[in-house]
Amino acid sequence: MTIDDNSTKAAQVAIGSKPDPVRRGTNRGVVLVCLVALFAMGGMTWAAVPLYRLFCQVTGYGGTTMRADKAPDTISERKITIRFDANVSPGMPWQFQPAQRTIEVKIGENALAFYKAHNTSPHAVTGSATYNVSPDIVGAYFSKIECFCFTEQTLAAGESVEMPLSFFVDPSIEKDREAMLVKEITLSYTFYPIDGTGAKAEVKTGDTGKGG
């Protein structure tokens, strides 16, 4: 083997040991795509809950009730029974119950009901209420005009309140072949404790029911 052959082989080895710029660029691209995908998935996860809530509020999915500015002008003679349910989450030091277990309302009628809450703890507690109706199919037809569930509620130590609820069952329920067969709707609330301070519950025991 000549000296020229040895030099040629050494040059080939040196060239082969250099990083391939195309391969390095490809690897960087893969890493970049993975990072973008990771951040995108994180953003989608963060947005999933509020988007799901918005979807439920618009469609009534899962028994989520609607929100309205006023009751409809049309009132049907058909009546439906509304049953009220109340719950508190573990760690929520409140007694919470409906002032009435059931009422009977006409479809389209603006009805008023009350829930009672009592803070049994020695300090102020702020709570927020989640809600739904059953059967789920009537969620799109059950509308609230005013409700304590629209804002946070803060009760001082030992404080008791009556919280109003203004609602109606939309007359369009009578055009739904399945929903129109429902004779009783259960409205359920669950209060959860939250940190910080919230809106003071406005209607105290003995008040006339203004506010809310």
DOFI-644037 format. One line per 3 residues: number of its first residue (from 1); for each residue x, y, z of N, C-alpha, C, O. Coordinates in pm, whole numbers. Atoms other than C-alpha are relative to their C-alpha. Layout:
N
NUM) X Y Z X Y Z X Y Z X Y Z | ...
//
This chain:
212
1) 86 -119 0 0 0 0 90 124 0 186 134 76 | -81 -121 14 137 336 -100 -38 105 101 -139 93 170 | 27 -111 -92 154 653 101 -125 73 -42 -201 120 43
4) 119 -67 50 -113 805 -123 -127 -72 42 -227 -10 75 | 118 78 -42 -351 517 -42 -30 24 146 -147 40 184 | 20 -24 -143 -298 568 331 -59 138 24 -145 155 110
7) 52 -136 -16 -364 938 297 -146 8 -41 -226 76 23 | 139 1 46 -683 874 104 -92 -60 104 -198 -6 132 | 82 66 -104 -816 633 371 -15 88 122 -124 95 180
10) 6 -89 -117 -731 875 650 -95 114 -24 -168 155 66 | 91 -110 34 -916 1150 472 -145 -45 3 -233 27 48 | 137 53 -1 -1221 926 426 -50 -19 143 -166 10 173
13) 39 19 -140 -1221 837 798 -32 133 65 -129 145 140 | 22 -133 -58 -1195 1203 892 -131 59 -46 -203 121 32 | 126 -51 54 -1482 1294 663 -118 -70 63 -219 -7 95
16) 110 79 -57 -1697 1012 802 -26 33 145 -138 14 193 | 18 -30 -143 -1642 1124 1160 -67 133 24 -109 161 136 | 65 -129 -18 -1786 1469 1098 -151 -15 12 -208 -99 -57
19) 146 8 -14 -2150 1523 1209 -68 33 -131 -26 123 -204 | 78 -24 121 -2401 1507 929 -93 118 26 -184 108 109 | 84 -119 -28 -2557 1857 913 -146 -25 -30 -233 31 36
22) 139 31 34 -2872 1717 750 -66 -76 113 -180 -47 152 | 55 79 -111 -2918 1461 1028 -20 84 124 -120 69 193 | 13 -87 -117 -2856 1723 1299 -123 90 -14 -197 112 81
25) 115 -85 23 -3114 1951 1142 -130 -76 16 -228 -23 69 | 120 83 -13 -3364 1667 1126 -33 -26 146 -148 -18 187 | 20 27 -143 -3313 1582 1494 -53 122 73 -142 111 158
28) 48 -124 -62 -3360 1943 1594 -146 26 -35 -223 72 49 | 139 -18 42 -3681 1956 1393 -95 -90 77 -203 -48 116 | 83 95 -76 -3816 1645 1567 -19 47 142 -129 41 196
31) 9 -50 -138 -3733 1790 1909 -93 121 7 -174 132 100 | 83 -119 1 -3898 2120 1817 -148 -36 -14 -234 20 55 | 139 43 20 -4214 1947 1693 -55 -63 128 -169 -37 165
34) 43 63 -125 -4230 1739 2013 -30 104 108 -129 91 181 | 22 -104 -100 -4197 2051 2231 -127 79 -29 -204 109 61 | 122 -72 37 -4467 2234 2037 -123 -82 32 -221 -31 85
37) 112 89 -27 -4697 1933 2063 -27 -10 150 -143 -13 193 | 15 9 -145 -4630 1909 2438 -69 123 57 -160 112 138 | 63 -124 -49 -4716 2275 2499 -143 11 -48 -230 60 25
40) 136 -5 53 -5022 2246 2276 -93 -89 79 -206 -51 110 | 82 92 -79 -5148 1944 2469 -27 58 138 -137 44 192 | 19 -62 -130 -5091 2130 2795 -104 110 -7 -188 122 83
43) 99 -106 16 -5290 2428 2666 -139 -54 -20 -235 1 35 | 130 61 22 -5573 2206 2547 -57 -56 129 -176 -46 155 | 45 54 -128 -5586 2035 2886 -50 111 91 -153 97 157
46) 39 -114 -84 -5602 2373 3064 -134 55 -46 -216 94 37 | 122 -60 55 -5881 2492 2833 -117 -96 -2 -231 -54 -24 | 105 100 14 -6078 2167 2840 -116 24 96 -233 14 56
49) 105 -17 -101 -6269 2239 3163 -90 118 -30 -212 101 -35 | 90 -112 32 -6394 2592 3079 -75 -20 -130 -191 22 -142 | 68 23 126 -6475 2486 2723 -115 -99 19 -222 -83 -39
52) 106 98 -27 -6672 2186 2852 -116 66 74 -232 39 45 | 105 -71 -74 -6861 2410 3096 -81 89 -94 -203 94 -86 | 70 -85 95 -6941 2653 2817 -91 -82 -90 -204 -41 -119
55) 80 88 84 -7063 2368 2599 -126 -44 73 -235 -45 16 | 115 44 -79 -7289 2242 2878 -101 112 20 -222 90 14 | 89 -113 -24 -7429 2589 2945 -79 37 -125 -194 81 -117
58) 67 -35 125 -7513 2642 2579 -99 -107 -43 -206 -76 -97 | 81 110 51 -7659 2299 2509 -89 -65 104 -183 -136 69 | 75 69 -104 -7795 2187 2848 49 -142 20 -17 -221 88
61) -54 137 -9 -7578 1874 2818 28 -36 145 78 46 222 | -27 48 -135 -7554 1666 3134 -90 61 105 -58 57 224 | 91 -58 -96 -7849 1842 3292 37 141 43 -18 193 140
64) -38 -137 -32 -7680 2183 3296 -114 94 -39 -165 88 -151 | 113 -89 25 -7945 2453 3324 40 121 -83 159 152 -98 | -22 -121 80 -7983 2762 3107 -9 125 88 -47 117 205
67) 11 -129 -70 -7967 3131 3208 -73 97 -91 -44 106 -210 | 83 -91 80 -8220 3392 3094 -14 134 70 3 144 192 | 21 -134 -55 -8287 3763 3142 -141 19 55 -162 94 150
70) 139 -13 -44 -8662 3726 3180 -79 -124 -40 -36 -203 -123 | 87 113 31 -8944 3474 3170 -72 25 -133 -87 140 -174 | 71 -17 128 -9130 3411 2842 -140 58 21 -193 55 132
73) 135 -56 -8 -9462 3578 2765 -107 -108 1 -218 -88 50 | 97 110 10 -9631 3244 2700 5 -89 123 112 -136 163 | 12 90 -115 -9753 3042 2999 -101 -108 -33 -216 -79 -68
76) 87 112 30 -9898 2698 2948 -83 -36 123 -44 -8 236 | 83 47 -111 -10177 2552 3159 55 -131 58 17 -172 167 | -59 124 -48 -9975 2235 3192 95 28 115 175 122 108
79) -85 -18 -118 -9803 2202 3530 103 -112 10 83 -224 -39 | -107 97 -21 -9483 2027 3625 54 16 142 62 128 192 | -50 -4 -137 -9341 1938 3967 151 21 1 224 -46 -71
82) -143 -25 -16 -9002 2078 4067 41 -48 139 -14 -3 239 | -52 52 -127 -8815 1888 4337 138 59 25 220 65 -67 | -125 -68 -33 -8525 2059 4519 89 -90 86 43 -153 181
85) -97 84 -71 -8211 1882 4639 119 87 40 155 180 -32 | -112 -80 -49 -7919 2020 4844 109 -90 58 80 -188 127 | -114 78 -49 -7570 1887 4921 116 95 30 124 205 -24
88) -127 -71 -23 -7237 2006 5060 113 -101 -18 98 -219 13 | -116 86 20 -6897 1867 4972 69 -28 132 51 48 228 | -76 27 -123 -6672 1706 5236 89 120 34 156 176 -53
91) -80 -113 -43 -6503 1977 5439 -70 133 -8 -14 236 30 | 77 -125 5 -6775 2236 5378 -83 10 127 -176 -67 145 | 67 -4 -132 -6891 2346 5727 -132 77 -4 -156 165 79
94) 131 -63 12 -7238 2452 5616 -111 -103 14 -96 -219 -24 | 125 73 12 -7585 2322 5673 -76 63 -117 -93 185 -121 | 58 -53 124 -7762 2357 5340 -120 -86 -40 -107 -207 -56
97) 120 75 36 -8118 2261 5248 -101 92 -69 -96 214 -51 | 103 -82 64 -8414 2378 5038 -105 42 102 -135 -33 195 | 107 -46 -87 -8681 2586 5212 -129 -75 -29 -217 -84 57
100) 116 81 40 -8937 2377 5023 52 -121 -79 144 -107 -159 | -47 120 68 -8896 2021 4897 -51 -8 -143 22 -49 -233 | 58 3 133 -9129 2049 4599 -95 119 -19 -154 168 77
103) 105 -94 35 -9341 2306 4421 -53 -40 -138 14 -110 -214 | 61 29 130 -9574 2281 4124 -13 131 -77 -70 228 -26 | 2 -123 78 -9536 2539 3848 -57 -27 -139 -52 -139 -191
106) 45 9 138 -9692 2609 3511 121 19 -92 213 94 -59 | -108 -14 97 -9464 2576 3211 -1 142 -56 -103 190 -106 | -11 -139 43 -9340 2924 3121 -18 100 113 12 218 95
109) 24 -87 -115 -9430 3066 3464 130 34 73 214 -54 93 | -117 -41 -78 -9167 3266 3653 -24 -39 146 -112 17 213 | 19 51 -135 -9133 3080 3984 113 46 92 224 74 46
112) -99 -42 -100 -8951 3174 4305 9 -106 110 -92 -150 164 | -25 98 -105 -8794 2931 4552 119 48 83 190 140 43 | -109 -40 -88 -8546 2956 4840 76 -121 51 21 -229 69
115) -85 97 -69 -8256 2760 4982 53 64 126 74 186 130 | -53 -50 -127 -8128 2794 5340 142 -52 19 174 -166 -14 | -138 39 -30 -7764 2791 5443 39 55 137 0 165 174
118) -47 -41 -133 -7600 2808 5787 146 -39 14 183 -155 -6 | -142 25 -21 -7229 2840 5856 22 -45 144 6 33 237 | -16 56 -134 -7154 2614 6152 141 19 56 168 -20 169
121) -139 -15 -44 -6785 2707 6174 20 132 76 -65 220 69 | -28 -123 -76 -6625 2975 6398 68 108 -84 122 205 -29 | -63 -100 86 -6494 3169 6097 -80 12 -131 -159 -76 -164
124) 70 -21 126 -6622 3309 5769 41 -104 -104 158 -143 -111 | -26 100 104 -6651 3062 5484 -66 45 -130 -183 83 -132 | 52 -33 131 -6693 3134 5114 -26 -128 -77 58 -218 -80
127) 35 121 75 -6870 2878 4900 -48 33 -140 -92 145 -168 | 49 -11 137 -6959 2823 4537 -84 -124 -30 -45 -235 6 | 93 111 23 -7250 2609 4419 4 -48 -145 -4 32 -238
130) 20 63 130 -7254 2369 4128 -143 -50 -6 -208 -66 98 | 142 35 11 -7590 2257 3991 -26 -81 -126 51 -78 -221 | 49 69 119 -7774 2035 3749 -145 -40 25 -192 -37 138
133) 137 50 -12 -8124 1907 3680 -5 -141 -57 77 -179 -141 | 25 132 56 -8250 1558 3613 -151 -19 -18 -230 33 61 | -86 67 98 -8353 1399 3395 78 98 -87 37 213 -105
136) -89 -88 75 -8073 1538 3180 -68 69 -118 -32 181 -154 | 61 -53 123 -8298 1593 2880 -69 134 20 -87 209 -76 | 71 -126 -24 -8476 1886 3049 95 116 29 51 229 50
139) -97 -105 -30 -8153 2080 3111 -10 119 -94 6 233 -51 | 8 -107 99 -8198 2279 2791 -127 83 14 -138 189 -48 | 128 -70 -14 -8550 2386 2902 -19 62 138 -118 131 162
142) 8 -56 -135 -8481 2481 3266 88 123 7 210 112 1 | -74 -126 5 -8380 2848 3280 -8 76 132 -114 84 194 | -6 -81 -122 -8268 3061 3576 15 147 -36 93 183 -125
145) -10 -145 18 -8319 3436 3591 92 59 108 180 139 78 | -86 -38 -112 -8163 3493 3934 31 -124 81 -55 -210 102 | -37 117 -80 -7969 3244 4143 123 29 83 216 97 38
148) -117 -14 -87 -7727 3236 4435 121 -70 -58 235 -42 -20 | -109 76 61 -7523 2998 4222 77 82 -104 181 38 -151 | -68 -84 99 -7427 3281 3984 126 65 57 217 101 -18
151) -116 -64 -64 -7179 3424 4237 43 -80 122 -30 -167 170 | -47 59 -126 -6969 3313 4533 -82 55 115 -131 168 110 | 75 -41 -118 -7142 3329 4871 88 -13 124 149 -117 147
154) -80 1 -123 -6968 3422 5197 -91 14 121 -170 108 129 | 76 -5 -125 -7124 3349 5535 97 21 116 199 -47 125 | -82 -23 -119 -6979 3488 5858 -19 -117 97 -107 -201 78
157) 9 106 -100 -6924 3261 6156 -140 -5 60 -187 96 113 | 133 18 -58 -7262 3124 6268 -112 66 -77 -226 64 -31 | 103 -72 75 -7450 3320 5999 -94 -94 -74 -52 -199 -124
160) 101 73 75 -7773 3190 5844 -63 91 -104 -85 209 -79 | 60 -79 107 -7924 3305 5516 -105 -82 -74 -105 -205 -71 | 89 61 98 -8208 3235 5277 38 57 -136 46 178 -153
163) -49 -42 131 -8097 3248 4916 -106 -30 -106 -152 -143 -118 | 108 16 95 -8350 3303 4638 43 -60 -134 160 -54 -173 | -19 59 132 -8385 3127 4306 -122 33 -85 -234 -5 -50
166) 108 -35 92 -8594 3265 4019 21 -78 -129 129 -72 -188 | -18 88 114 -8656 3025 3731 -131 -22 -75 -238 20 -29 | 118 43 75 -8897 2894 3467 37 -118 -88 153 -140 -121
169) -16 110 95 -8945 2590 3247 -45 53 -136 -160 94 -152 | 28 -58 131 -8928 2700 2883 -114 -72 -70 -116 -195 -77 | 114 61 70 -9253 2644 2689 40 -85 -120 -38 -170 -164
172) -43 80 114 -9051 2499 2401 18 -147 35 34 -231 -53 | -9 139 -42 -9026 2181 2608 -118 -82 -55 -106 -203 -75 | 118 70 49 -9374 2097 2479 12 -40 -147 -72 -113 -199
175) -24 39 138 -9232 2066 2128 99 -116 -11 125 -168 -119 | -93 111 -6 -8985 1801 2238 -77 -126 40 -124 -136 153 | 84 118 -23 -9158 1463 2210 44 -81 122 -40 -140 190
178) -50 77 -114 -8934 1303 2473 -7 81 129 -52 31 232 | -4 -83 -121 -8891 1593 2717 -140 34 50 -160 50 171 | 134 -39 -41 -9263 1676 2719 -68 -108 85 -171 -83 147
181) 56 109 -81 -9330 1340 2886 43 8 146 -12 -61 231 | -51 -13 -137 -9136 1445 3198 -102 74 87 -151 181 50 | 98 -60 -91 -9368 1522 3489 64 59 126 1 136 198
184) -70 -51 -118 -9108 1595 3759 145 28 -34 212 -54 -97 | -139 -41 20 -8775 1781 3747 66 16 136 9 80 225 | -76 -17 -123 -8515 1757 4023 115 97 -23 199 75 -110
187) -108 -100 7 -8291 2061 4071 92 -23 119 50 -18 235 | -94 36 -107 -7978 1976 4267 118 97 5 173 136 -98 | -114 -88 -23 -7709 2201 4419 99 -68 94 60 -143 183
190) -105 43 -92 -7378 2119 4583 93 117 26 148 174 -68 | -89 -110 -37 -7179 2383 4773 141 -52 32 157 -151 103 | -140 33 -24 -6798 2367 4775 69 119 64 40 233 29
193) -75 -112 -60 -6562 2575 4994 105 49 -98 163 -30 -172 | -106 -55 82 -6325 2809 4814 82 96 83 35 144 187 | -88 -91 -73 -6033 3025 4926 -37 144 -31 -101 173 -133
196) 24 -142 23 -6055 3400 4959 -139 41 44 -210 -36 110 | 131 -52 -36 -6363 3613 5003 -86 16 -123 -34 43 -232 | 90 -12 113 -6668 3626 4783 -113 96 29 -109 170 128
199) 115 -89 -17 -6995 3810 4743 -81 -43 121 -112 -161 138 | 79 29 -120 -7189 3833 5067 -139 -46 -41 -204 16 -125 | 137 44 28 -7512 3634 5059 -95 112 41 -91 157 155
202) 74 -124 -20 -7765 3914 5029 -131 -17 77 -176 77 142 | 133 16 -61 -8090 3765 5161 12 -77 130 41 -196 130 | -10 64 -131 -8089 3691 5532 -136 -48 46 -240 -4 -2
205) 124 56 -55 -8345 3496 5727 -91 113 47 -50 201 123 | 96 -102 -41 -8658 3708 5768 -12 110 -102 -104 192 -91 | 10 -101 102 -8590 3927 5462 -112 -34 -96 -166 -145 -90
208) 114 17 90 -8851 3967 5188 35 -73 -128 -53 -103 -208 | -39 72 121 -8648 3793 4918 55 89 -108 71 43 -221 | -59 -88 99 -8505 4097 4739 148 -29 -13 212 -75 81
211) -141 22 24 -8162 4073 4582 22 -136 -61 -71 -195 -115 | -29 131 45 -7991 3756 4484 83 -12 -119 111 -124 -163
//
